[in-house]
Amino acid sequence: MISFAIYGKGGIGKSTIVSNLSVAFTEMGFKTMQIGCDPKADSTLYINGGVKLKSILDVIKEKGNDIKIEEIIKEGFNGIICAEAGGPTPGMGCAGRGIIVALDKLKELGVYEIYKPDIVLYDVLGDVVCGGFSMPMRQGYADRVYIVTSGENMAIHAGYNIAIALHNFKNRGYAKLGGIILNHRNVKDEKMKVEELAKDTESKIIGEISRDELVIESENVSKTVMEAFPNSKIADEFRVLAKNIAKDLGL
């Protein structure tokens, strides 16, 4: 089993990229699991036809620790195994703590051994990289971290902070930075700015995703681009990104 985490600023298109990557990996023949580590718990929404999966934290709140796997796991499009960590109501608790509880519960229930995924993707909010939000970086979870950014200043700033966190954690056995994913927003000098980020973080741009109206059109029908428009140019961009990541991971 190979695992990696995708981090990025909220609203940067991270979940869209992760969900489409999940589908691309299934096309390559990999059994794939996607775990949302964002308090909004909507990472897997379009893999499940627009149906929001009940989060692990919500199920624990309702039923305590004595829960069943089928209450927190659902198989979506192309057999993608889906789970959502969830989080507290804003202002009512530590969202990072929710991720710790959720990922510990998945291990405790033996989910990885039961479903035997080839690839596990963690979709992680990257505005902060402390506490539970850093958990997917830790030894035993992700083998690599990939950072999603555009050329917008706030997105680049968040990406740099994530890379610095990884650098500071490197002696603790944490995941390594695998590369930067450029999600185009068509801002001025975008490619140049992201290339500078890659240079500053001793990394590389591992893939690029164009700004395309098909993303909105597919989400309007509660699907990923890969499902709704499999023959489109942007679907092929997700396939190229998946192949680049697979190569980086030695798959």
C-alpha positions as CSV (number, residue, x, y, z in Angstrom):
1,M,0.0,0.0,0.0
2,I,1.3,3.4,-1.0
3,S,-0.1,6.5,0.6
4,F,0.2,10.2,-0.1
5,A,-1.3,13.5,1.1
6,I,-2.4,16.5,-0.9
7,Y,-2.3,19.8,0.9
8,G,-3.3,23.2,-0.1
9,K,-5.0,26.4,0.9
10,G,-8.8,26.2,1.4
11,G,-10.6,26.9,-1.9
12,I,-7.6,26.2,-4.1
13,G,-9.3,23.2,-5.8
14,K,-7.6,20.5,-3.8
15,S,-10.6,18.3,-3.3
16,T,-11.4,18.5,-7.0
17,I,-7.9,17.4,-7.9
18,V,-7.9,14.6,-5.3
19,S,-11.2,13.2,-6.5
20,N,-10.2,13.2,-10.1
21,L,-6.9,11.6,-9.3
22,S,-8.7,8.9,-7.4
23,V,-10.7,8.1,-10.6
24,A,-7.5,8.3,-12.7
25,F,-5.8,5.8,-10.5
26,T,-8.7,3.3,-10.8
27,E,-8.4,3.6,-14.6
28,M,-4.7,2.5,-14.1
29,G,-5.9,-0.6,-12.3
30,F,-5.2,0.5,-8.7
31,K,-7.6,-0.1,-5.9
32,T,-7.9,3.4,-4.4
33,M,-9.0,4.9,-1.1
34,Q,-9.7,8.6,-0.5
35,I,-9.8,10.1,3.0
36,G,-11.0,13.6,3.5
37,C,-9.2,15.4,6.3
38,D,-11.0,18.7,6.1
39,P,-13.6,19.7,8.7
40,K,-16.1,20.4,5.9
41,A,-16.2,16.6,5.1
42,D,-16.9,17.1,1.4
43,S,-13.8,15.7,-0.2
44,T,-15.6,12.6,-1.6
45,L,-18.8,14.4,-2.5
46,Y,-18.6,14.0,-6.3
47,I,-17.2,10.5,-6.1
48,N,-20.5,9.6,-4.4
49,G,-22.9,11.3,-6.8
50,G,-23.3,14.4,-4.7
51,V,-24.3,12.5,-1.5
52,K,-22.3,13.7,1.5
53,L,-20.7,10.9,3.5
54,K,-21.3,11.0,7.2
55,S,-18.0,11.8,8.9
56,I,-16.2,9.5,11.2
57,L,-16.3,12.2,14.0
58,D,-20.1,12.6,13.6
59,V,-20.6,8.8,13.8
60,I,-18.4,8.6,16.9
61,K,-20.4,11.5,18.5
62,E,-23.7,9.7,17.8
63,K,-22.7,6.1,18.7
64,G,-19.5,6.3,20.7
65,N,-16.5,4.3,19.9
66,D,-18.5,1.1,19.2
67,I,-19.1,1.7,15.5
68,K,-19.1,-0.5,12.5
69,I,-16.9,-0.1,9.4
70,E,-19.9,0.3,7.1
71,E,-21.0,3.3,9.0
72,I,-17.9,5.3,8.1
73,I,-16.8,3.8,4.8
74,K,-18.6,3.9,1.4
75,E,-17.6,2.7,-2.0
76,G,-18.1,5.3,-4.7
77,F,-17.6,5.6,-8.4
78,N,-15.3,2.9,-9.9
79,G,-15.1,1.3,-6.4
80,I,-13.2,4.1,-4.8
81,I,-13.2,3.5,-1.0
82,C,-14.3,6.8,0.7
83,A,-14.0,8.1,4.2
84,E,-14.4,11.6,5.8
85,A,-12.7,12.6,9.0
86,G,-14.9,15.5,9.7
87,G,-14.5,18.1,12.4
88,P,-16.3,20.1,15.1
89,T,-18.7,23.0,14.6
90,P,-16.6,26.1,13.9
91,G,-15.5,27.7,17.2
92,M,-16.6,24.6,19.2
93,G,-13.5,22.5,19.2
94,C,-10.2,21.6,17.6
95,A,-10.5,20.5,14.0
96,G,-7.0,19.0,14.1
97,R,-8.0,16.8,17.0
98,G,-10.8,15.5,14.9
99,I,-8.4,14.2,12.3
100,I,-6.3,12.4,14.9
101,V,-9.4,10.7,16.3
102,A,-10.7,9.7,12.8
103,L,-7.4,8.3,11.5
104,D,-6.8,6.4,14.7
105,K,-10.3,4.9,14.4
106,L,-9.6,3.7,10.8
107,K,-6.5,2.0,12.0
108,E,-8.2,0.5,15.1
109,L,-11.0,-1.0,12.9
110,G,-8.4,-2.5,10.5
111,V,-9.9,-0.7,7.5
112,Y,-6.6,-0.8,5.5
113,E,-6.2,-4.6,6.1
114,I,-9.9,-5.3,5.2
115,Y,-10.1,-3.2,2.0
116,K,-6.5,-3.7,1.0
117,P,-6.1,-0.5,-1.2
118,D,-3.1,-0.1,-3.4
119,I,-3.2,3.7,-3.1
120,V,-4.5,5.9,-0.2
121,L,-5.0,9.6,-0.8
122,Y,-5.4,12.0,2.1
123,D,-7.1,15.3,1.2
124,V,-5.8,17.8,3.8
125,L,-6.7,21.4,4.5
126,G,-3.3,23.3,4.3
127,D,-4.1,26.7,5.8
128,V,-2.6,25.3,9.0
129,V,0.0,22.5,9.4
130,C,-0.1,22.0,13.1
131,G,-1.6,19.3,15.4
132,G,-3.9,16.9,13.6
133,F,-3.5,18.6,10.3
134,S,0.1,17.4,10.2
135,M,-0.9,13.8,11.1
136,P,-1.2,12.6,7.5
137,M,2.5,13.7,7.1
138,R,3.7,11.4,9.8
139,Q,5.5,8.1,9.5
140,G,3.0,5.3,8.9
141,Y,0.6,7.5,7.0
142,A,1.7,9.3,3.8
143,D,4.9,8.4,1.9
144,R,4.8,11.8,0.0
145,V,3.1,15.1,0.2
146,Y,2.0,17.1,-2.9
147,I,1.1,20.8,-2.6
148,V,-1.7,22.3,-4.7
149,T,-1.3,26.0,-5.5
150,S,-2.2,28.6,-8.1
151,G,-0.2,31.8,-8.8
152,E,-2.2,33.7,-6.3
153,N,-0.2,35.2,-3.4
154,M,-2.1,33.6,-0.6
155,A,-2.0,30.2,-2.2
156,I,1.7,30.4,-2.7
157,H,2.2,31.6,0.9
158,A,0.2,28.6,2.2
159,G,2.2,26.3,-0.1
160,Y,5.5,27.6,1.2
161,N,4.4,27.2,4.8
162,I,3.5,23.5,4.1
163,A,6.9,22.9,2.5
164,I,8.7,24.5,5.5
165,A,6.7,22.4,7.9
166,L,7.8,19.3,6.0
167,H,11.4,20.5,6.1
168,N,11.2,21.0,9.8
169,F,9.7,17.6,10.3
170,K,12.2,15.7,8.1
171,N,14.2,14.3,11.1
172,R,11.1,12.8,12.6
173,G,10.5,10.4,9.8
174,Y,7.7,12.4,8.2
175,A,6.7,12.2,4.5
176,K,8.8,13.9,1.9
177,L,7.6,16.7,-0.4
178,G,6.9,15.0,-3.8
179,G,6.2,18.1,-5.8
180,I,3.9,21.1,-6.6
181,I,0.6,20.8,-8.5
182,L,-0.1,24.0,-10.4
183,N,-3.9,24.5,-10.5
184,H,-4.2,27.4,-12.9
185,R,-6.3,30.5,-12.1
186,N,-4.8,32.4,-15.0
187,V,-3.3,35.2,-12.9
188,K,-0.4,37.2,-14.2
189,D,3.0,35.5,-14.4
190,E,1.4,32.4,-12.8
191,K,3.8,29.7,-14.1
192,M,6.8,31.8,-13.2
193,K,5.6,32.4,-9.6
194,V,4.9,28.7,-9.0
195,E,8.3,27.8,-10.6
196,E,9.9,30.1,-8.1
197,L,8.0,28.4,-5.3
198,A,9.3,25.0,-6.5
199,K,12.8,26.3,-6.6
200,D,12.6,27.9,-3.1
201,T,11.3,24.6,-1.7
202,E,13.8,22.5,-3.6
203,S,11.0,20.8,-5.4
204,K,9.4,20.6,-8.8
205,I,6.1,21.1,-10.6
206,I,4.8,17.6,-10.9
207,G,1.7,18.5,-12.9
208,E,-0.6,21.3,-14.2
209,I,-4.3,21.5,-14.3
210,S,-5.9,24.1,-16.6
211,R,-8.8,26.4,-15.6
212,D,-11.7,24.8,-17.3
213,E,-15.5,25.3,-17.2
214,L,-16.0,21.6,-17.4
215,V,-15.0,21.4,-13.7
216,I,-18.1,23.5,-12.8
217,E,-20.3,21.6,-15.3
218,S,-19.3,18.2,-13.9
219,E,-19.9,19.3,-10.3
220,N,-23.3,20.8,-11.3
221,V,-24.3,17.2,-12.1
222,S,-22.5,15.9,-8.9
223,K,-19.7,14.1,-10.7
224,T,-16.0,14.3,-11.2
225,V,-14.7,15.5,-14.5
226,M,-13.2,12.0,-15.1
227,E,-16.7,10.5,-14.9
228,A,-18.8,13.3,-16.6
229,F,-16.3,14.2,-19.4
230,P,-13.8,11.3,-19.6
231,N,-12.7,12.3,-23.1
232,S,-12.0,15.9,-22.4
233,K,-8.6,17.7,-22.4
234,I,-8.7,18.4,-18.7
235,A,-9.5,14.7,-17.9
236,D,-6.3,13.8,-19.8
237,E,-4.5,16.4,-17.6
238,F,-5.6,14.5,-14.5
239,R,-4.4,11.2,-16.1
240,V,-1.0,12.7,-16.8
241,L,-0.8,14.0,-13.2
242,A,-1.7,10.6,-11.9
243,K,1.0,8.9,-14.0
244,N,3.6,11.5,-12.8
245,I,2.7,10.8,-9.2
246,A,2.7,7.1,-9.7
247,K,6.2,7.3,-11.2
248,D,7.4,9.5,-8.3
249,L,6.0,6.9,-5.9
250,G,7.7,4.1,-7.7
251,L,4.4,2.4,-8.9
